[in-house]
Every structure is written in C-alpha cells, then in structure tokens.
Amino acid sequence: MSESLFGQALRAHVNADEPPLGLTAERILVDGRRSVRRRRIVGSASVAAAVAAILLGASALTPAGSDAVPADGAGGTPTLADGPSVSAQTLLSRCPEAVKSKPSTSKNMDAEARDAAVRWYTAAAGCQVATGMSAVFPQAGFTAPTVEFGESGAPKVLMTVTTSATVRGRLVGHRDLIELRPEDETGTAMVTAHSRLRIVIHRAESTRLAELVDQCAGSEPTSRPLCQVREGPGGETVLVYAGPDDSNVYGYTSSLGTTAIIIAGNTVILTAESIVAIAGADGALPSDQGLRLAIADGLFPVEQRVAALARPELRFF
Amino acid sequence: MAKRSWESEFAEYFAARVVPMRRLAYALCGDWHTAEDLVQAAFVRLYRNWKRVRGGTVDAYTRQILVNVYLSDRRNRGRELVMLDPPDAPEPGEDGSNASDVRLDIARLLAMLPPMQRAAVVLRHLEDLPVSEVAELLGVAEGTVKSQTSRAVRALRATLGVPLRATEDQA
C-alpha cells in the first residue's frame, strides 16, 4: 500500500457513514459571544477561578421539583441556557395550540400569516420537546423556542435545553441547542444530552434504516457489539447493541454500557450511557474545561432508556 | 453594525469549513459526537480571535486550534475513548470486500495509535500537509513526523498483509 493509497483509504474512512451535522453557525455565535463575555469578566482565570466557575455552573442548574426554575422571562437563578428561561409547565400549557391545524408557510407570507406560523411552531415544538425531554430528564430547563424562516419559508425552531443529574454527590449538567427543521425533507436536526445519557435524534432514510435492522438481525453471536432486534412499547423497532466498552454503533462511540437505537418512522433515536460532562457557568464545552468524569456503573438500564425515549413526542421526523 | 458584519463573515467561514473540519476531527478522535464537540470548541475559540486572525492564515489557525483541542482533550480525559470497532455498516467494495476491509483496518489502526502519532498521520495523509507544516503544527521535529507516519503506514500494510517495499517508507 502506497502513501497515496493510504490517504485515499483514510478519506474513504472519514467520508463513510457521516451523520447529519448537528452544529449551526447560530449555535457557534451564541457560544462564542458567551465565551467572550465570560472572558471579559474573569480575565485570565486561574485554576481556582476555573473550579469556582464549574461549581457555579453546577449549582446554576435547575433541580427537579424546586422553585429554582426561573419564572418565564424573569431573572432569578441563572441557568446555562440562553435567553429567557421557560418552565416545562409553561411549554406544556401551550400544547392545545399545537393541536390546531398547522398554518402553511411560504416565501411571501404576510405578517399575519407569519405571526400565526410562529405561534403554532413555538407551541408545537415547545410542547413536543418539553414532553419528550422532561420524560427523560425531569430536571430539564428550557428556553422559549424561537422560529426562523428560511428563504423558501421553511421554518426552523431553536431552543436550548439544559439537562442535569447528580453524580457523586454533585449536580452536573449540559446545555444543548435543539434545532428542529420539521419541514426539511433531508433532515438535519439533532438533539444531544450529555448528562449521563447521550441522546441523538435525527432523520434517516427508510432504506438506510432497513439495512441497519437487517444487519442487526443477521449479526452472529460472536459479533462485537452483539445486536438484538426488539419491539418498543409503542411498536417501535429497537436495536439493542450489547457490546464491550467503546463499541462503535452507527458512527457513535458508546463509552459505557449498552447502546440502543429506536426507530420510529424516519426518526432515529440513539441512546447510550455517556461520559458525564461538567459544564461551566458559561456553558463552555467540557473539553474546553478539560474536565470529564467517567461513571463506573451503569445508571440507566437499557429498558428504562427505551421506555423513556420511545415516545411519540420525540418522533421529530 | 460592525459586529454584525464580522460575525456574518465568521458565519460564512463556519458554513464553508465546518464539514471538512468535522471530518478532520472525526479522523482524529474516531467518534462523530466527540468530533462535533471538538469542532464546536475550535470554532468558539476561533470566534474569540476572529478579528485578529481572519485572512489568509485562518484555515491553518483553525486546524491548529482543532488539533490542540483534540490533544488537550485526550490528556484531560480520565478515560480514553477509542473506536475499537468500525462503523456498523461498512459498504462492500466493487469486488465485494476489499474497500470495507481497508476501512475497517484504517479505523482499527487509527484507534491503536497514540494521540500525537494519530494527529501526525491524519494531518499528513488526510489533510495532505507537507511534513514541515505538520511538524510546526505539532511542535515536533520533521524527522519525528516522518518516522511516525511511516510507522503507521507500515503497520497498516502489515495488518493488510501487503508486502513491505522500502521505497514507500519514505515520507
């Protein structure tokens, strides 16, 4: 094998099975601005200051059942989220609006049609995300969804979700931007939650999913990871990959325990127990902070994860 | 207004470069999710320094940040995440097996390499950077880059059962 063939093989490796992109310019701009603000405040942070920031970040998360969730649009306890926080209850109270018929959108819609579309999509997305994510993370915090329209009039809904969990006596969490493109046939939306669980939701073509199921069903007992096809509580197809640590499933590394893929229509929900990420008060990435904790023991049995995630509300596509 | 202008410029650069940067990150770390984390961290750092670096060297600067973030991440992790198995759906090659076998072995080989050597191999053979540039980016001697990349290619050849030819060992 020549050097050039090696390069070709390397390129083929990175181009194969590339999942949809979960990053957007908006998200980077938001994170960048926050990072700049944070740097201005703390200046050149010492190690002690960094630790303090992390602790502040952990304490800023929203404990379940407490009144630490800020009132909608109000101040109060800061969260890792951008924009005014909104409670799950508020989002859920708007669910009836989502039941109404979906307004059409177009490139040349007038202000009234635009307002109606914004109302419907914020209600529908907020209801859907709050219902689905609250089932998995009762402590989740949200920002109010916002809607943008592309050049074709296709809507894009953005909202931030903070998830948290108590690990080794410390509240840790992660903030992530959910970007939903409900009308996008190619499907680019992705939801990820780092705290204890990795959850990735995206759209996949039916033929690709059929291949995945066939491969799982045909896997040999000696395969790594061993795959089983199961049926979810709502009739979904569930692929359970019971493999060694660091198995790679669907292009994602499962660092701990069992990975499951729930297939419902064109929606793929991948869930794996994950390295716990400690986010700073500014929501900086864990790799940026250089701090991660590995959980030695499995925290969410696969059955529990599947039961929590096999929900109609998480079928984004 | 001025801020919006340079932010638009930054957003355009992001849109143009995020996919190749994510592929580079994936080649480095072997996991798409971690790759996105790395790329996100790299672009956030780039945002902070955009006004200073925008221009001709921005690609090199972004690549430098990404590699630094990757190496730093590896050092700081209490637990190494490596990809032991290839992606779940290797596509068969035209001859029915060869391409997927090579991909499988590439993945396995990359997972076995220490972070610095992996970075050298990826920068040299995926990004097609000259040895001198890889050496500068990683802060090592050119000879180190040559020997590390050569060793990796030789290991892959051995894995694939391809006979060694001395002339191909020269970087």
Chai-1 contact restraints between the chains, C-beta under 6 A:
chainA,res_idxA,chainB,res_idxB,connection_type,confidence,min_distance_angstrom,max_distance_angstrom,comment,restraint_id
A,M1,B,R157,contact,1.0,0.0,6.0,A-B,restraint_1
A,M1,B,V162,contact,1.0,0.0,6.0,A-B,restraint_2
A,S2,B,E168,contact,1.0,0.0,6.0,A-B,restraint_3
A,F6,B,H125,contact,1.0,0.0,6.0,A-B,restraint_4
A,F6,B,V153,contact,1.0,0.0,6.0,A-B,restraint_5
A,G7,B,H125,contact,1.0,0.0,6.0,A-B,restraint_6
A,A9,B,V102,contact,1.0,0.0,6.0,A-B,restraint_7
A,A9,B,I106,contact,1.0,0.0,6.0,A-B,restraint_8
A,L10,B,I106,contact,1.0,0.0,6.0,A-B,restraint_9
A,L10,B,H125,contact,1.0,0.0,6.0,A-B,restraint_10
A,L10,B,L126,contact,1.0,0.0,6.0,A-B,restraint_11
A,A12,B,R103,contact,1.0,0.0,6.0,A-B,restraint_12
A,H13,B,R103,contact,1.0,0.0,6.0,A-B,restraint_13
A,H13,B,I106,contact,1.0,0.0,6.0,A-B,restraint_14
A,V14,B,R23,contact,1.0,0.0,6.0,A-B,restraint_15
A,V14,B,Y26,contact,1.0,0.0,6.0,A-B,restraint_16
A,V14,B,A27,contact,1.0,0.0,6.0,A-B,restraint_17
A,D17,B,P87,contact,1.0,0.0,6.0,A-B,restraint_18
A,P19,B,W32,contact,1.0,0.0,6.0,A-B,restraint_19
A,G22,B,E36,contact,1.0,0.0,6.0,A-B,restraint_20
A,L23,B,V18,contact,1.0,0.0,6.0,A-B,restraint_21
A,L23,B,E36,contact,1.0,0.0,6.0,A-B,restraint_22
A,L23,B,Q40,contact,1.0,0.0,6.0,A-B,restraint_23
A,A25,B,A11,contact,1.0,0.0,6.0,A-B,restraint_24
A,A25,B,F14,contact,1.0,0.0,6.0,A-B,restraint_25
A,A25,B,A15,contact,1.0,0.0,6.0,A-B,restraint_26
A,I28,B,F14,contact,1.0,0.0,6.0,A-B,restraint_27
A,I28,B,F43,contact,1.0,0.0,6.0,A-B,restraint_28
A,L29,B,E7,contact,1.0,0.0,6.0,A-B,restraint_29
A,D31,B,V44,contact,1.0,0.0,6.0,A-B,restraint_30
A,G32,B,V44,contact,1.0,0.0,6.0,A-B,restraint_31
A,G32,B,Y47,contact,1.0,0.0,6.0,A-B,restraint_32
A,S35,B,V44,contact,1.0,0.0,6.0,A-B,restraint_33
A,S35,B,R48,contact,1.0,0.0,6.0,A-B,restraint_34
A,V36,B,R48,contact,1.0,0.0,6.0,A-B,restraint_35
A,R224,B,D85,contact,1.0,0.0,6.0,A-B,restraint_36
A,D246,B,V82,contact,1.0,0.0,6.0,A-B,restraint_37
A,D246,B,L84,contact,1.0,0.0,6.0,A-B,restraint_38
A,S247,B,D85,contact,1.0,0.0,6.0,A-B,restraint_39
A,N248,B,M83,contact,1.0,0.0,6.0,A-B,restraint_40
A,N248,B,D85,contact,1.0,0.0,6.0,A-B,restraint_41
A,V249,B,D88,contact,1.0,0.0,6.0,A-B,restraint_42
A,Y250,B,D88,contact,1.0,0.0,6.0,A-B,restraint_43
A,G251,B,W32,contact,1.0,0.0,6.0,A-B,restraint_44
A,G251,B,P87,contact,1.0,0.0,6.0,A-B,restraint_45
A,Y252,B,W32,contact,1.0,0.0,6.0,A-B,restraint_46
A,Y252,B,H33,contact,1.0,0.0,6.0,A-B,restraint_47
A,T253,B,D31,contact,1.0,0.0,6.0,A-B,restraint_48
A,T253,B,L81,contact,1.0,0.0,6.0,A-B,restraint_49
A,T253,B,M83,contact,1.0,0.0,6.0,A-B,restraint_50
A,S255,B,L81,contact,1.0,0.0,6.0,A-B,restraint_51
A,L285,B,D37,contact,1.0,0.0,6.0,A-B,restraint_52
A,L285,B,A41,contact,1.0,0.0,6.0,A-B,restraint_53
A,S287,B,D37,contact,1.0,0.0,6.0,A-B,restraint_54
A,S287,B,A41,contact,1.0,0.0,6.0,A-B,restraint_55
A,S287,B,D73,contact,1.0,0.0,6.0,A-B,restraint_56
A,D288,B,A41,contact,1.0,0.0,6.0,A-B,restraint_57
A,G290,B,N76,contact,1.0,0.0,6.0,A-B,restraint_58
A,R292,B,R77,contact,1.0,0.0,6.0,A-B,restraint_59
A,A294,B,G78,contact,1.0,0.0,6.0,A-B,restraint_60
A,A294,B,R79,contact,1.0,0.0,6.0,A-B,restraint_61
